[in-house]
Amino acid sequence: MTTKSHTRTDALLDVSISQTWLADRAYDADARVIEPIEAVQGNAVIPSKRNRLQPREFDKQLYQAQHLIENFFAKIKQYRTIATRYDKLASHFLSAIHLISCIVWLN
């Protein structure tokens, strides 16, 4: 049974845009996530859920990089202009992302 939220999520998963996919345990779904990624010779770096009978192999060092990425997004969301997206133009918003990224990197 496909719910409305699942069809929206499937539309967002364009497996052709990347060769390596980093995700947490919540995305450990064979038919919905992993099989489409592997069908285009992609690499799914997704740990298995704890209740999976046959755990899948994944690159643990690459998965640890996800933590750094999540921390970066948490830091830039502390800036109000990014968190609320005040800028109306995408170019202004991207400029703010670049500026705040430099500030985060320098600190």
C-alpha positions, 0 to 999 in steps of 0.5 A: 500500500502506497501512502501519499507521503511515500509517493512524495518521497519517491519523487524526491529520490532521483538516484541518477544525481549521485553515485554515493548515497549517505543516509541513516538507518531510517532509509534501510528499505530494499525496494524503495531506496537501496535497489534503485540506487544499486540499479544505476551502479550507485553505492548506498552507504546506509547501515542496516536496521537493528532488526534486519536478519541479514545485515548489509555491508557498508563503508563505515568510514564514509558513513562517519563523514555524514556526521560532519555534514550534519554538524555543518548544517546544524551550525549554519541553521543557527543563523536566522537568515538561513533558518527562516530563508528571508531572501527572496532570490535564490542567488541572495540565499546562496550568497548568504550560505557562502558567507555563513559557511566561511564564518563557520569554517573560520571559527 
